[in-house]
Amino acid sequence: MKTRILLIAFTMLSISISSCSKSPKCWGKDKNEGDISELIKITCPPMNGDRWVINNQSTYQQTFDSACALPAIDFNNYTLLGLEATGGCETRYIRKVEREDDGTTHYQVTVKSCGTCKKLSISYNWVTIPKIPDNAHVTFEVREK
């Protein structure tokens, strides 16, 4: 009987230690840093790719299924960037856009993932930034923390 109680107590302790919400690494909210104007919520997945630079309405509509209701974006003033990243049970995304002196735009997403489950979270990290030229060089990076 004592063995059974100890086994149950050990199991409960193990579950609470590995619980996602207990990890300080995943406390807080997602963050946007640098030259990001706005986080854009798009409820349907893109049709292909894992990184996107969208500078006009036509490309925007072609990126998604025609049945997808897309939020309005002013492509005269903004460019839409997207970068696919995945995480575990509980995930925080830190998105950062920086513009270099040579005109390069760098989009970095840091993934803070907690828990012992498989990668269940996916985010396309859609953000608008002030308009960049159609031929601008954009680099992408996903980091796991």
N, C-alpha and C positions, 0 to 999 in steps of 0.2 A: 504494500500500500504506500509506504514512504517513497519507494522508488518511482511509483506512478506519479505521485505528487511532485517529486523533484523533476521528473521528465516534463510534466505539464508546465511547471514554473520556468524551466530552462527554455522550453519552446516559446512561451509568452515573452520572455526576456529577449530572445533572439529576434522575434518579430518586431518588438518595439525598438530595438537598436537599429535594425535595418529599415525601419519605416521611413518613407520619403519625407514626410513633413517634419521629422525630427532633425534632419540634417541642416545645419546652419548654411551650408553651401547653397541650398535651394530656398532659403528665406528671401522674402522681398518679391519684387515684381520685375518684369522684363524692363530693359532700359534701351533708350535710343540716344546716341551720342554723335557729336560732330555735326556734319552738314545735312542732317535729316530734317526734312520739313514736316513729314507726317507718316505715321504707320498706317497702312491701308489694309483694311479687312476685306479679303476676297474669299467668298465661301466655297468656291469650287476649285479643283486643282487645275493647273495648266495642262495642256495636251501633250507637251513634250519639253525636254530640257531640264536643267537643274540650276540655271542662272540666266537672268534676263536683264536687258537694257531696252526699255520701251520708250520711244520718243514721240509716238503719234497714235492717234485713235485707231487707225487701220491695223497696225501691228498689235495693239492692245486687244482688239476684238478677235484677231486671228490666233492669239495665244490661248484662248479659252473656247470651250464648246459654245455654240451659238445659243444654247438654252441658259447659259450662265448670266445672272443679273450682275452686271459690273458697276461698281461705284464710279461716279463721274470724276474725271481727272482733267485739269486744265493743262493740256500738253503744250500750250504756247509758253507757259511759265515753269513747267515741271517735267522732270524725267522720272519714270517709274523703274526702280531696281528691284529685283527679286533674287533670292539665294536660298536654295533648299538646304535644310539642316534637320537632323533627327536627334532625338534624345530618349531617355528612359521614362520611368513611371511619372516622375515629376521633373519638369524641365523649365529653365529660365534661359531666355535669349537676350544677349547684349549685342545690339546692332550699332555699328559705327561706320560712318562714311567720312573719308578724308580726301581732300584735293591736294595734290602735290604741285610744286612750283612748275613742273614740266607739263601740267595740264591733265595728268593721269588722275582718275578717280579710283579710290580703293574702298571696296565694300567688304567689311569684316563682320562676321557673326561669331560670337563666342557662345558656346553651348555649355550651360551648367546643368548637368543631369544627375539625378539622385535616384536611389532605389536599386534593387537587385533584379528588376524585371528586364525583359528584352526591350529594344527600342520601339516604343509605342507612340511617341510624339513625333509629329512632322510639322514643320513650319516652312512656308515659302518666303517669309520675311519680306513682304512687299512694303517698300517705303518710297516716298517721293522725295526728290532732292531738287534744288534749283536747276533749271534747264541746262543741260550740257549739249554740245554739238553732236550731230549724228555720227560723226567720225571720231568721237572722243575715245580714248583708250581707258577701259575700265577693267580693273583687276578684282578678283573675288577670293575670299579666304574664309574657311570655316575652321574654328579652333574649338577643341574640347577641353574643358577645365574640370 
